[in-house]
């Protein structure tokens, strides 16, 4: 009796974290191991669909279908997991579908890459919203949860194998498909062994080698390998993602530590606010009102055309400062007043940067980077409105407002096809007269090298009847550009059809007849 008592006392008691982990794992096993036929089957079908839509297809018409298929896959797995679908997820659904549509409408590689990253982030955010109560989350908790979701998905990569093995063993106990596990194991052993045997036989006999090589006349072995790799990777990634969600490893609680002394924040922000007020006063007097004199040797044009990138950086820093103060420090009327002053000064800096950029564009014309600056300034201006509301009303849903604003503004940018408007604006500044005075040459747009680097979005403008002959006569760069765009337009197929490349091809076909 004494020995039994000592053994019981020697057993360590489980901590609350360990108990939560065991309960989460038990819940995941109950949902996914028992339903492995569904989760494994639908994940395999999704992986096949993923490879079909996206293999060697960076901007084709299958992207909208892939976005819709992803949402359908998420819905089926969520429903099977017993998680009710939230009605307010409609914003995520519409945004993902719109971004998917925008991909096959443009040929701008930067826009395409950002759009794909946006679809991925929105999809993960939607599923976190579905499985967790994120109503009280702040920006820090949201970013932390995103990172944790990705890491926990990687940590769950073994579940597709372990769950499948457990499911097969359970089927064997029930007398169903007793030999299926051995069939799968045999197929796994066969694949590398068959590759070695075929290679040896092909080198041993020329007739067999020719017969074997003819099998790949229309299909590259590399393509077969890459497609198989994509299917296997997506199967493991998608199944592991739902394994992570059903384990409930991400905590819903968001503990706001607004316990720090506000005097610290007041000391820092008050000095910054004073500097910003002085700076904004200078902007109003010298830039907007054009009053007083400038430093010696400084013209108004050169003064106005400098500093927009620095101001953009300061605006971003101010956003971070205000968000940190709202999240970390105890409520204080003085601090709120200073943050309002900083936010209003940031509005002045946004206006100053936008005005400077407008003058700069008037002198040096549009580029994609300058379009992004205008877009970033618009985003900052909208976010500042939400931050001001959050300062005045502490319960304002700032995170949701910020996500909605950034998503909507980016969707507008994705559908705008910036290269088209860049080409249109810059070509309107070209002086087509043969003889130009020195003053006209300085004001005339002549950066045809930049035009030759634009995507197919710009071709309807550059290859119009008014511009095609003129540009080809100005530089060989444009001739090579049009040849390259015509070749790209021929890449359109059933899966890879892209509207921008199609319109570029039709425009070039018309002017080259």
Backbone torsions as a table, in degrees:
resi	resn	phi	psi	omega
1	UNK	NA	-41.5	179.1
2	UNK	-62.9	-41.4	-178.8
3	UNK	-64.8	-41.6	179.0
4	UNK	-63.0	-38.8	-179.4
5	UNK	-66.4	-40.0	179.5
6	UNK	-66.1	-39.2	178.7
7	UNK	-63.2	-39.4	179.7
8	UNK	-66.3	-42.4	179.9
9	UNK	-69.7	-26.3	-178.6
10	UNK	-75.5	-23.4	-180.0
11	UNK	-67.5	124.1	-179.2
12	UNK	-70.2	140.9	178.1
13	UNK	-78.9	141.8	-180.0
14	UNK	-72.4	136.6	176.8
15	UNK	-76.5	168.3	179.8
16	UNK	-63.8	-37.2	179.3
17	UNK	-64.9	-42.3	179.4
18	UNK	-65.0	-39.7	177.9
19	UNK	-63.4	-43.1	178.3
20	UNK	-62.0	-39.8	-180.0
21	UNK	-64.4	-42.9	179.9
22	UNK	-65.6	-40.1	179.0
23	UNK	-65.7	-40.7	179.2
24	UNK	-64.8	-41.1	179.8
25	UNK	-67.4	-37.1	177.7
26	UNK	-64.7	-40.1	178.6
27	UNK	-66.1	-42.6	179.5
28	UNK	-63.0	-42.9	179.8
29	UNK	-63.8	-40.9	-179.5
30	UNK	-64.0	-34.9	-177.6
31	UNK	-83.3	-50.8	-167.3
32	UNK	-92.8	-34.7	178.6
33	UNK	-71.1	-42.2	178.6
34	UNK	-69.2	-31.9	179.7
35	UNK	-102.3	31.1	-175.6
36	UNK	-64.0	-33.4	179.0
37	UNK	-59.0	-38.2	179.3
38	UNK	-76.6	-56.2	-175.6
39	UNK	-62.1	-43.2	178.9
40	UNK	-67.1	-41.1	-179.2
41	UNK	-67.1	-46.5	-177.9
42	UNK	-71.2	-31.3	175.7
43	UNK	-68.2	-37.6	177.3
44	UNK	-65.7	-42.8	177.6
45	UNK	-63.6	-40.0	178.3
46	UNK	-64.1	-38.9	178.5
47	UNK	-64.2	-41.1	176.1
48	UNK	-62.9	-43.1	179.1
49	UNK	-63.5	-39.8	178.0
50	UNK	-60.3	-47.5	-179.7
51	UNK	-65.2	-40.4	179.7
52	UNK	-63.1	-42.5	-175.2
53	UNK	-75.8	-37.7	-166.0
54	UNK	-112.7	-8.5	-178.7
55	UNK	-66.3	123.2	-177.3
56	UNK	48.4	46.0	-175.5
57	UNK	-147.3	81.6	-174.0
58	UNK	-76.2	-25.8	-174.3
59	UNK	-151.6	38.4	-177.2
60	UNK	-88.8	178.0	-175.5
61	UNK	-72.0	-12.3	179.3
62	UNK	-75.2	-12.1	-179.1
63	UNK	-61.0	-45.5	175.8
64	UNK	-59.4	-37.4	178.5
65	UNK	-69.3	-36.3	176.3
66	UNK	-64.3	-41.5	178.1
67	UNK	-62.0	-44.8	178.8
68	UNK	-65.8	-41.2	177.8
69	UNK	-63.7	-36.9	177.0
70	UNK	-62.9	-43.7	178.5
71	UNK	-64.5	-39.4	176.4
72	UNK	-63.4	-41.9	177.1
73	UNK	-61.5	-44.6	178.8
74	UNK	-61.3	-42.0	-178.6
75	UNK	-63.5	-45.0	-178.3
76	UNK	-63.7	-44.7	-178.6
77	UNK	-69.4	-36.6	177.8
78	UNK	-65.1	-43.5	179.4
79	UNK	-64.8	-41.2	179.2
80	UNK	-65.9	-29.7	178.8
81	UNK	-77.0	-5.9	179.9
82	UNK	80.7	18.9	179.9
83	UNK	-98.7	121.9	-179.2
84	UNK	-68.0	144.4	-179.9
85	UNK	-80.6	124.9	-177.3
86	UNK	-81.1	136.8	-176.7
87	UNK	-67.1	-31.8	-177.3
88	UNK	-77.5	3.7	173.6
89	UNK	-77.2	-1.8	-178.8
90	UNK	-59.8	-31.7	179.2
91	UNK	-63.8	-43.3	177.8
92	UNK	-62.9	-43.9	-178.1
93	UNK	-59.7	-50.6	-177.4
94	UNK	-64.6	-41.3	-178.1
95	UNK	-63.9	-43.8	179.8
96	UNK	-64.1	-42.5	179.3
97	UNK	-64.6	-42.2	179.3
98	UNK	-64.4	-41.1	177.8
99	UNK	-65.7	-37.4	176.4
100	UNK	-62.8	-39.9	177.6
101	UNK	-66.3	-39.2	-175.6
102	UNK	-64.7	-24.4	-176.1
103	UNK	-63.9	-42.3	-176.7
104	UNK	-85.4	3.2	177.9
105	UNK	-95.9	-11.8	-176.2
106	UNK	-130.2	162.2	178.3
107	UNK	-123.5	8.3	-179.9
108	UNK	-76.2	117.3	-172.0
109	UNK	-65.6	-35.2	180.0
110	UNK	-66.9	-47.6	177.8
111	UNK	-59.6	-41.9	-179.2
112	UNK	-61.6	-45.9	-178.2
113	UNK	-66.1	-42.2	178.6
114	UNK	-65.2	-39.1	-179.9
115	UNK	-63.3	-42.6	179.2
116	UNK	-64.1	-40.9	176.2
117	UNK	-64.0	-38.1	178.5
118	UNK	-64.9	-41.0	177.0
119	UNK	-60.4	-44.3	-179.5
120	UNK	-61.9	-48.0	-178.6
121	UNK	-65.4	-40.3	178.4
122	UNK	-66.2	-37.3	179.8
123	UNK	-65.5	-45.3	178.6
124	UNK	-64.9	-43.1	179.6
125	UNK	-61.8	-39.8	179.5
126	UNK	-62.0	-42.1	-178.3
127	UNK	-72.9	-33.9	173.2
128	UNK	-63.8	-38.7	177.3
129	UNK	-65.3	-36.4	-179.7
130	UNK	-67.3	-43.4	-172.5
131	UNK	-90.6	-18.0	-174.6
132	UNK	-128.1	157.6	174.3
133	UNK	-91.3	98.2	-174.7
134	UNK	-102.8	18.9	-175.5
135	UNK	-62.3	-35.1	-176.4
136	UNK	-99.0	13.4	-177.3
137	UNK	-74.5	145.1	169.9
138	UNK	-102.2	-178.4	-175.7
139	UNK	-63.7	-39.3	-179.6
140	UNK	-63.2	-45.0	179.7
141	UNK	-65.0	-37.8	-179.8
142	UNK	-65.4	-47.9	179.8
143	UNK	-65.2	-38.9	178.1
144	UNK	-63.8	-40.8	179.9
145	UNK	-67.2	-38.2	177.0
146	UNK	-61.2	-48.0	179.4
147	UNK	-63.3	-41.6	178.9
148	UNK	-64.5	-38.9	179.4
149	UNK	-61.1	-42.5	179.8
150	UNK	-67.0	-43.5	-179.8
151	UNK	-66.8	-41.5	179.9
152	UNK	-68.5	-29.9	175.2
153	UNK	-65.7	-42.2	176.3
154	UNK	-62.6	-40.6	179.5
155	UNK	-68.1	-15.9	-178.4
156	UNK	-99.0	10.8	-174.6
157	UNK	-65.6	-17.1	179.6
158	UNK	-82.6	-15.0	-175.5
159	UNK	-62.9	-38.3	178.3
160	UNK	-57.2	-33.9	179.9
161	UNK	-80.1	-48.7	-176.7
162	UNK	-66.1	-39.1	178.1
163	UNK	-67.6	-40.1	178.5
164	UNK	-64.6	-40.5	178.9
165	UNK	-65.2	-43.4	179.0
166	UNK	-64.8	-38.2	179.6
167	UNK	-66.0	-40.8	178.7
168	UNK	-66.0	-39.9	177.8
169	UNK	-62.7	-40.0	179.0
170	UNK	-65.3	-37.4	177.5
171	UNK	-66.1	-36.7	178.5
172	UNK	-65.9	-38.8	178.4
173	UNK	-63.0	-34.1	179.7
174	UNK	-83.6	-1.1	179.6
175	UNK	78.5	21.7	-179.4
176	UNK	-112.7	130.8	177.5
177	UNK	50.2	52.4	-174.7
178	UNK	-63.0	-27.9	-175.2
179	UNK	-105.2	5.8	-176.1
180	UNK	-66.8	-33.1	179.5
181	UNK	-64.2	-37.1	-179.7
182	UNK	-73.0	-30.9	176.2
183	UNK	-64.7	-45.8	178.6
184	UNK	-62.7	-42.4	178.3
185	UNK	-63.0	-39.5	178.3
186	UNK	-64.5	-38.4	177.9
187	UNK	-65.8	-37.7	177.6
188	UNK	-65.2	-37.9	178.3
189	UNK	-73.2	-34.4	-175.3
190	UNK	-66.6	-39.7	-172.1
191	UNK	-56.8	-56.6	179.3
192	UNK	-68.2	-34.1	-179.8
193	UNK	-65.7	-40.8	179.8
194	UNK	-64.9	-38.6	178.9
195	UNK	-61.2	-42.8	179.8
196	UNK	-66.5	-45.4	-178.3
197	UNK	-62.8	-44.4	-179.9
198	UNK	-63.3	-39.5	178.5
199	UNK	-63.9	-41.6	179.5
200	UNK	-67.1	-43.3	-179.6
201	UNK	-67.1	-37.1	179.6
202	UNK	-65.9	-34.0	177.9
203	UNK	-80.5	-17.3	-177.5
204	UNK	-86.5	-27.1	-174.9
205	UNK	-139.4	125.5	-176.3
206	UNK	-68.6	-36.8	179.8
207	UNK	-64.2	-47.1	178.3
208	UNK	-62.6	-37.6	-179.5
209	UNK	-63.4	-45.6	179.4
210	UNK	-63.6	-42.3	178.0
211	UNK	-61.7	-42.4	-178.8
212	UNK	-66.4	-41.9	-178.0
213	UNK	-68.8	-32.4	179.2
214	UNK	-65.4	-22.4	177.2
215	UNK	-64.0	-23.6	-176.4
216	UNK	-109.1	25.0	178.3
217	UNK	-62.0	-36.9	-176.8
218	UNK	-109.4	-5.5	-179.9
219	UNK	-131.1	125.6	178.0
220	UNK	-80.7	136.6	175.9
221	UNK	-57.6	-33.0	178.3
222	UNK	-62.8	-38.6	178.8
223	UNK	-63.3	-42.6	179.1
224	UNK	-60.8	-45.2	180.0
225	UNK	-62.6	-45.7	-176.7
226	UNK	-67.2	-38.8	177.8
227	UNK	-64.3	-45.1	177.5
228	UNK	-61.2	-40.1	178.7
229	UNK	-63.1	-43.6	178.5
230	UNK	-62.8	-41.8	-179.2
231	UNK	-64.1	-48.0	-178.9
232	UNK	-64.0	-44.0	-178.9
233	UNK	-61.7	-46.2	-178.6
234	UNK	-69.6	-33.4	176.8
235	UNK	-61.2	-49.3	-179.9
236	UNK	-65.0	-41.6	-177.3
237	UNK	-66.0	-45.7	-177.0
238	UNK	-69.3	-43.3	178.8
239	UNK	-64.5	-42.7	-178.6
240	UNK	-65.8	-32.9	178.9
241	UNK	-62.9	-44.0	178.9
242	UNK	-75.1	-27.3	172.9
243	UNK	-63.4	-40.7	176.9
244	UNK	-63.4	-44.2	-179.1
245	UNK	-64.2	-41.2	-178.3
246	UNK	-76.5	-15.0	174.0
247	UNK	-78.4	-16.4	179.1
248	UNK	55.3	46.7	-178.1
249	UNK	-80.5	-18.7	-179.7
250	UNK	-92.3	124.2	-178.3
251	UNK	-79.2	142.3	179.6
252	UNK	-78.3	-27.8	-173.3
253	UNK	-63.6	138.9	176.2
254	UNK	-125.7	98.8	-177.5
255	UNK	-87.3	104.9	177.8
256	UNK	-79.4	117.5	-179.6
257	UNK	-92.8	64.9	178.2
258	UNK	-88.3	57.8	-175.8
259	UNK	-116.3	4.3	-177.3
260	UNK	-82.4	150.6	-177.1
261	UNK	-65.8	121.6	-177.1
262	UNK	-68.4	-15.7	179.6
263	UNK	-59.8	-36.1	178.2
264	UNK	-60.6	-48.3	179.9
265	UNK	-66.3	-37.9	180.0
266	UNK	-63.7	-40.4	179.9
267	UNK	-60.4	-44.9	-178.0
268	UNK	-73.4	-50.2	-173.1
269	UNK	-71.1	-28.8	-179.8
270	UNK	-65.5	-41.7	177.7
271	UNK	-65.6	-43.6	178.3
272	UNK	-61.8	-41.5	180.0
273	UNK	-61.8	-39.7	178.1
274	UNK	-63.7	-43.9	178.2
275	UNK	-62.7	-42.6	-178.7
276	UNK	-65.7	-37.9	178.4
277	UNK	-62.8	-41.1	177.4
278	UNK	-64.4	-43.8	-179.3
279	UNK	-63.7	-44.0	-179.1
280	UNK	-65.6	-35.6	176.3
281	UNK	-61.5	-40.8	177.3
282	UNK	-64.4	-40.4	179.2
283	UNK	-61.9	-41.9	-178.1
284	UNK	-66.4	-43.5	-175.9
285	UNK	-74.1	-48.8	-171.6
286	UNK	-87.7	-36.1	-172.6
287	UNK	-94.8	-52.7	-174.2
288	UNK	-80.5	-45.0	-178.2
289	UNK	-90.5	-15.5	178.9
290	UNK	56.0	41.7	179.4
291	UNK	-101.7	166.5	177.2
292	UNK	65.0	178.2	-176.7
293	UNK	-100.7	151.0	177.7
294	UNK	-91.6	164.7	175.7
295	UNK	-57.2	154.8	-179.2
296	UNK	-58.4	137.5	178.7
297	UNK	79.4	5.3	-177.8
298	UNK	-112.0	117.0	175.9
299	UNK	-85.9	159.9	-179.9
300	UNK	-63.9	-38.2	-178.5
301	UNK	-62.9	-47.1	-179.9
302	UNK	-68.5	-34.5	177.7
303	UNK	-64.2	-41.9	-175.4
304	UNK	-74.2	-24.8	-173.3
305	UNK	-93.3	13.9	-178.6
306	UNK	-121.8	153.9	168.8
307	UNK	91.1	3.1	-175.6
308	UNK	-69.5	-33.8	178.4
309	UNK	-69.7	-37.0	177.0
310	UNK	-64.8	-41.5	178.5
311	UNK	-65.4	-37.5	176.9
312	UNK	-61.4	-41.1	178.2
313	UNK	-63.9	-41.2	179.1
314	UNK	-64.9	-37.9	178.2
315	UNK	-61.8	-42.8	178.5
316	UNK	-64.6	-41.5	178.0
317	UNK	-62.1	-41.3	179.0
318	UNK	-63.0	-40.3	175.9
319	UNK	-58.2	-45.4	-179.9
320	UNK	-63.8	-42.1	-179.3
321	UNK	-61.7	-47.3	-178.6
322	UNK	-63.7	-43.0	-179.8
323	UNK	-64.3	-40.5	178.4
324	UNK	-64.1	-44.1	179.8
325	UNK	-63.2	-39.3	179.5
326	UNK	-69.5	-28.1	-174.3
327	UNK	-90.9	-28.9	-167.9
328	UNK	-110.6	-21.1	-171.8
329	UNK	-110.4	150.2	179.4
330	UNK	-63.0	153.0	-177.2
331	UNK	-63.8	134.8	-179.3
332	UNK	-150.1	131.5	-179.8
333	UNK	-64.4	-39.1	-180.0
334	UNK	-63.2	-46.0	179.6
335	UNK	-62.8	-41.4	178.1
336	UNK	-60.2	-43.1	179.4
337	UNK	-61.8	-42.1	179.3
338	UNK	-65.9	-40.5	179.8
339	UNK	-65.4	-34.9	175.8
340	UNK	-64.7	-42.0	178.1
341	UNK	-61.6	-45.1	179.5
342	UNK	-62.4	-40.7	180.0
343	UNK	-64.7	-42.2	179.1
344	UNK	-67.7	-37.8	175.5
345	UNK	-64.8	-34.9	177.4
346	UNK	-65.3	-36.5	174.4
347	UNK	-59.2	-41.4	178.4
348	UNK	-63.0	-40.0	179.0
349	UNK	-67.4	-37.1	176.4
350	UNK	-61.8	-45.6	179.1
351	UNK	-63.6	-40.9	179.3
352	UNK	-63.2	-45.3	180.0
353	UNK	-64.6	-41.1	179.4
354	UNK	-65.3	-40.6	179.6
355	UNK	-65.5	-44.5	177.9
356	UNK	-61.2	-43.5	179.7
357	UNK	-64.7	-37.0	177.3
358	UNK	-61.5	-44.3	177.5
359	UNK	-64.8	-37.6	-179.7
360	UNK	-66.5	-42.2	177.8
361	UNK	-64.1	-37.5	177.4
362	UNK	-61.2	-30.0	-179.5
363	UNK	-89.9	-40.9	-172.0
364	UNK	-117.9	6.0	175.0
365	UNK	70.6	-178.2	-172.4
366	UNK	-87.2	147.0	166.4
367	UNK	-136.6	168.6	-179.1
368	UNK	-64.4	-38.5	178.8
369	UNK	-62.0	-39.5	-180.0
370	UNK	-69.5	-34.0	174.0
371	UNK	-63.2	-42.4	177.9
372	UNK	-62.4	-34.8	177.4
373	UNK	-63.4	-46.6	177.7
374	UNK	-58.8	-42.7	-180.0
375	UNK	-64.6	-43.3	-179.9
376	UNK	-63.0	-38.5	178.0
377	UNK	-65.2	-38.6	176.9
378	UNK	-64.2	-41.6	178.0
379	UNK	-61.6	-45.8	-179.6
380	UNK	-61.4	-41.6	180.0
381	UNK	-61.8	-42.0	179.9
382	UNK	-69.5	-42.3	179.4
383	UNK	-63.2	-36.8	177.9
384	UNK	-61.3	-35.9	177.1
385	UNK	-61.8	-42.8	177.0
386	UNK	-66.1	-38.0	179.5
387	UNK	-65.9	-40.9	177.0
388	UNK	-61.5	-40.4	176.6
389	UNK	-63.8	-37.9	-180.0
390	UNK	-68.3	-34.3	177.7
391	UNK	-66.6	-42.6	-177.9
392	UNK	-76.3	-39.8	-179.1
393	UNK	-120.2	100.9	-174.9
394	UNK	-59.0	-25.7	-177.3
395	UNK	-91.6	11.3	177.9
396	UNK	-65.1	131.3	-178.7
397	UNK	-73.0	76.7	-171.7
398	UNK	-65.4	-43.4	-177.6
399	UNK	-61.3	-46.0	-179.9
400	UNK	-64.2	-38.4	177.8
401	UNK	-62.8	-44.1	-178.4
402	UNK	-65.1	-44.3	178.6
403	UNK	-61.7	-43.8	-179.1
404	UNK	-64.4	-44.3	-177.1
405	UNK	-63.7	-48.5	-178.3
406	UNK	-63.7	-41.5	-179.1
407	UNK	-64.2	-47.6	-178.0
408	UNK	-64.4	-44.2	-179.0
409	UNK	-66.3	-34.9	178.1
410	UNK	-71.9	-36.4	176.8
411	UNK	-59.3	-40.6	177.0
412	UNK	-61.8	-41.8	178.4
413	UNK	-65.6	-41.4	-178.1
414	UNK	-63.4	-36.0	-179.9
415	UNK	-85.0	-12.4	-174.9
416	UNK	-74.5	-22.2	-177.2
417	UNK	52.8	72.1	-173.0
418	UNK	-56.1	-36.4	-177.2
419	UNK	-59.7	-33.8	178.4
420	UNK	-62.3	-46.6	-177.6
421	UNK	-73.1	-31.5	175.4
422	UNK	-62.3	-48.0	179.6
423	UNK	-63.3	-41.4	-178.2
424	UNK	-65.4	-43.8	-179.2
425	UNK	-68.1	-46.0	-176.5
426	UNK	-67.2	-38.8	179.2
427	UNK	-68.4	-25.9	177.4
428	UNK	-69.6	-18.0	-179.8
429	UNK	-93.4	-2.9	-177.1
430	UNK	-79.1	129.8	174.8
431	UNK	-92.8	116.3	-172.7
432	UNK	-89.3	2.0	179.0
433	UNK	-69.2	143.5	-177.6
434	UNK	-68.3	-43.5	-178.1
435	UNK	-104.3	119.7	-179.0
436	UNK	-119.0	140.5	174.4
437	UNK	-73.0	168.1	-179.3
438	UNK	-62.3	-39.1	178.9
439	UNK	-66.1	-38.5	178.4
440	UNK	-67.8	-36.2	178.8
441	UNK	-64.0	-36.8	179.6
442	UNK	-66.9	-36.4	-178.3
443	UNK	-87.9	-18.7	-176.6
444	UNK	-74.4	141.6	176.1
445	UNK	-79.0	127.4	-177.8
446	UNK	-138.4	15.1	-178.4
447	UNK	-86.2	70.7	-178.3
448	UNK	-74.0	-19.3	175.1
449	UNK	-62.8	-42.0	178.3
450	UNK	-65.4	-40.6	178.2
451	UNK	-60.6	-34.6	-178.7
452	UNK	-74.5	-4.6	178.2
453	UNK	-104.5	0.6	180.0
454	UNK	-74.4	162.8	-178.8
455	UNK	-80.6	-177.8	179.4
456	UNK	-64.8	-16.3	177.7
457	UNK	-58.1	-30.0	-174.7
458	UNK	-86.4	-11.9	-173.6
459	UNK	-61.1	-42.0	178.6
460	UNK	-55.4	-26.5	176.6
461	UNK	-86.8	-50.6	-174.1
462	UNK	-68.2	-30.5	-178.1
463	UNK	-102.4	20.0	175.6
464	UNK	-70.1	166.5	-177.4
465	UNK	-60.4	-31.1	-178.6
466	UNK	-77.2	-26.5	-171.0
467	UNK	-107.8	-26.1	-170.1
468	UNK	-60.0	-56.7	-177.7
469	UNK	-62.8	-38.9	-179.2
470	UNK	-63.0	-46.2	-178.0
471	UNK	-69.1	-40.8	178.5
472	UNK	-64.9	-31.5	177.8
473	UNK	-77.0	-22.7	-179.1
474	UNK	-77.6	-41.8	-174.2
475	UNK	-156.3	147.2	176.5
476	UNK	-70.5	-19.4	178.3
477	UNK	-58.5	-39.7	-178.7
478	UNK	-72.1	-33.8	175.5
479	UNK	-61.3	-46.2	179.1
480	UNK	-66.1	-34.8	177.7
481	UNK	-62.4	-46.6	-179.6
482	UNK	-65.9	-37.4	176.4
483	UNK	-62.7	-42.0	-179.0
484	UNK	-66.4	-40.2	179.7
485	UNK	-68.7	-36.3	177.2
486	UNK	-65.5	-39.6	177.6
487	UNK	-65.4	-40.3	178.3
488	UNK	-65.2	-32.8	-179.5
489	UNK	-66.9	-23.6	178.8
490	UNK	-77.8	-10.5	-179.8
491	UNK	-76.4	-9.9	-179.2
492	UNK	-64.3	127.1	176.6
493	UNK	-133.2	-165.2	-179.1
494	UNK	-63.2	-42.6	179.3
495	UNK	-88.7	-33.6	-169.4
496	UNK	-98.1	14.4	-179.0
497	UNK	-61.2	128.2	178.4
498	UNK	-127.8	126.4	-174.0
499	UNK	-63.5	-39.5	-179.0
500	UNK	-62.6	-45.8	178.8
501	UNK	-67.2	-34.5	178.0
502	UNK	-63.8	-46.6	179.3
503	UNK	-65.3	-35.9	177.4
504	UNK	-63.2	-44.4	179.4
505	UNK	-63.1	-41.9	179.5
506	UNK	-65.1	-39.1	179.2
507	UNK	-64.7	-45.4	-180.0
508	UNK	-67.5	-36.5	177.9
509	UNK	-62.5	-36.6	-178.2
510	UNK	-70.1	-43.9	-175.5
511	UNK	-81.4	-16.8	-177.5
512	UNK	-99.2	5.2	178.6
513	UNK	-69.5	NA	NA
